[in-house]
Amino acid sequence: MLESLAFAPSDSVLLMLFCAAFIAGIVDAIAGGGGLITVPSLLLAGVPPLTALGTNRLQAVIGELTSFVTYLWHKEVNLAGLLLGMIATAIGATAGSFAVSLFPADILRALLPVLMVAITVYSILSKRLKNVVAQQAKVSSRTFMLSMGLIIGFYNGFFGPGTGAIWMIAFAILLGYTIKQASIATKPLNLMGNLVSLIFFISISSVNYQIGLIMGVAQVLGSVLGSKVVIRNGDRVVRPIFITVTLLMTVKLIYETGTGPVLAFVTGH
C-alpha cells in the first residue's frame, strides 16, 4: 500500500500533530488512553485510516518505551513476572492480529462499549482503586502474567481500544495493585502488544514514518513529564485521570457504534 507514502502533510499539520502527541504522551504515561487524542488528530489531518492506525502504533511504541525506561530509571517498576507477561502478550497479540483476517470484529465492536461502561463504573465506585496500599493478590503473579498476557494480548492484536484500561483493572482486581502500581506495570505489557501490532502494520506498508517519528519526539517529551507526575503524585493524580479517560473512551465508543447494539445487549432484546 502506497497511501502512507503519498500523504505529505504541511508544516502546520505536523505542528498540530506534534502538540497532540505531546499531550497524548502525558496522558498515556499517567493513565493510558492517549490514542483518544492521537488517532482522531491523525484522521483530522487527512491521514488515510489504515495508515493512521499504523502511524499511531509507531508513535505510541516510542512513548510507552520512554515511560517504561523512565519508571525503570526511578526504580518504580516491579520486574517480577514481567518478562513472562511480555512473552505471553506478544504471543496473544500475534494470534489476535492473525485472527482479524479470519473473524469479523462486529460482535466485539458492539460489546466493547458495554465493557468500557463497566470499567468506568468500577473505577468510580471501587474502594480497591482508592487504596494507596497494595492489597492481597487473588492469583499468583505467574498465573496472572500468563493468562492475562494471552487474553489481553489477543484482544490488543485483534481490536485494541481500551487495552490499557483493561490491564490496569486486571492488575487492581487480581494482583491487588494500587492504581499507581497498575499504571506503571501496564506500560511494558502494552508496549509489547503495540510493538507486535506495529510490525504487522509495517509489513503491509501502512506506517508514515515522517509523521510517526515527529510525533514520537513529542511522545518522548510528554511521556517523561507524565511519568514524573505519576512518581511524585501517585494515586492522587492517576485515579481521576484514569476515570476521565475511560469515561471519554466510553462516550466515544458508544457514539461510534450507536446505542442500538449496546441497549440490545443490556436489555436482552
N, C-alpha and C positions, 0 to 999 in steps of 0.2 A: 504494500500500500504506500502510495507516494504522497498522500494528503498531508502527512506530518512534515514533509519536506517542502510542499508547495506553499504552506501558510507562512507569510513573512510579516510579523507584527511591527507596528510603528514604535518609535521610542516612547511615546506617551502611553501606549498599551503595555509595553514592557515595564514602565514605571508603575502603572496601576497593578500589574501582576506581582511586581516586587513587593509593593506595600501590602497586598493581600496575603502573600506568602509570609511576610514578617509577622502579621497579626495571627495568621494560622499557626505559625511556629510557636508563638507564645501560648495559644490555646491548647495546641497538641501536647506541649510539654507539661501542661498543668492537668488537663483532664481528657485529652483526646478530642476528636471531632473537628479537627482543622479542615478536613475535606468539605465541611459545610460552607467554608469560605472559599477555598481554592478551586473546587470543581465548578461552581457557578461562575466564578470570576473568569476561568478559562473559557467557558462556553460563551459568556458575555463578550469576551474579547474576540470571538469568532473562530476559536479553535474547533475543528471538527470533533464530534462527540467521542469517537473511539480514541483519537489522539489526545483529547483532553484527559481521558481516564489514564492512559499510559503515561502522559507527561506528569499528571498528578502523582502517580506512583513514584516517579523518579525524584521529584522534589520532596515527597513525604519520606522516602527512604533516607535522604540526606538529613532531613530534620530529625527523624527518630534516632538515627545513628548519633547525631550530635547530642541529643538529650541523654541517650544511654551512656555515652562517653563522659558527659558532664556529671551524671549521677555516680558513675564509677570513680571518677576523679575525687569526688567528695565522699567516697565510701558510703554511699546511701543504698547500694544495691546488694540484696541478699542473693548470692550466686547459687545457693543450694538448689539443685534440681533444674536450674535454668537451661543448662545445655541439653538435658533430656527434653525439656519443654520446647526448645527451639528446633530440635530434630523432629519431634512429633508434629510441631506446627508446620514445618517445611513439607513433611510427608502429606499431612492433611490438606495443605494449600495446593500442593501439586495435584492431588486427587480431585480437589474441588475445581481447579482450573480445567482439568480434563473433562470433568462431568458436565461442565457448562455446555459443551457441544453435544451432549447425549440427552440431557433432560431439560424441559422448559423450566424457566425460573419464575413463571407466573404465580404459582402457588406460594412460593417463598416470598415473592414481592407483595402478595396480598396479606400474608401473615406477619410480615416484618413490622408494620405499624402497631399491631397488637402487642408484639414483643417489646417494642420501644415504649409503649404506654405502660406496660407492666414494670419495666426498668425505671421509668421516671417516677411512678407512684412509689415503688420500693425505695428509691433514692430519697424521696421526700419524707416518707413515714418510718423507714427503718432506723431503729436505735443503733443497730450494728454499724451503720455508716457514720454515726455521730461519735463513735468511740475513738478516743485518741490513743488507746492501748490495745494491742493485738489480743484477740480472743482465741479460745481453744479451737484448733483445726478439727474438722469433721472427717477428713481423709488425710492420708499421708501425702507428702509433697510429691513422691514418685508417682503415686496413683493419679494425683491431680494433673501433673505435668503431662503424663502420657495420655490420659483420657481427654482432658480439655484441649491439649495441643492438637490431637487428631480431629476432634469435633469442631472447635472454633477455627482451627486452621482450614478445615474443609469449607466451612462457611465463608471464611475470608476469601478463599480462592474461587468459590462458586458464585458469591454475591457481593459481600463486603461491607455495606453500610452498617455502622454501629458496632463494628468488631471491638474497638477499644472499650466501649461501654460494657459489652458483654464480658470481656476479660476482667474488667475491674469488679463487676458484681460477682463474678465467679470466685475471684480471689477473696472478696469480703465474706461471702457465704460459706465457701468450702474450706478455706485456709485461715479464716478469721483475721485477715489483714485489715488494718485501718485503711481509710480511703487514700491517705498519702502513700502508704506502703503499696497499695494496689496500683496506684497511678504510676509509681516508679517501676514496679515489677512487670507491668504490662508492656513497657517500651521495647525490650529485646524480642519479645514474642510477636508483637505487632510488626516490628522491624523485619523479622524473618518471613512472616506471611506476605508482607508487601514486597519484599525482595523477590520472592518466588513469582509473585504476580507481575512484577516489573520485567523479569526475564521473559515471561510469556508475551508481554506487550512488545518488548524489543524484538522477539522472534517473528512477530507479524508486522514489524516496521511501523508501530503506532506510538512512537515517542518523539516529541520535538525537543531535541537536546538543547537548543539555544534557550528556549523558554524554561525548560526544566532546570538547567544549571543556574540561570539567573534567579529563578525562584528558590533554588537550592541555597544560594548565598543568603537570601533573605531568611530562609528557614533556619540556617545556622545561627544567625543573629537573634532571631525570635526564640529559638529553642534554648539557647544559652540563658537568655533573660528569663524565660518561663521556668526553666529548671531551677534557677537561683531563687525565684519567687516561692517555688514549692519547698526547697530546702529551708528557707528562712521562715516561712509562714505555715507550712504543713497543712494539716486537715482544715484549718480555719479558712483557707482560700480554695483548696481543691474541691471540697464538697459543694459549695454554692455554684462554682463554675461548672462542675460536672452536672449538677441538676439543670442548670441553664442550657448547657449544650445538648443534653438528652431531650429536654423539652423542645428546643428548637428543631432537633432532628426528627422528633415525633411529629410535630406540626408539618414539617416539610414533607415527610413520607406520606402522611395522610392526605395532604394536598395533592401530591403527585399521583398517588394510586387511586384517589377518590374514596369517599366514605362508604360506598356500596359494599365492597368486599369485607371491610372491617366490621360494619354493622351486621352483615350476614353471619360472619364468624361469631360475633359476640352474642347475637340473639338466637342463632341456630336456624335462621330462616334463609 
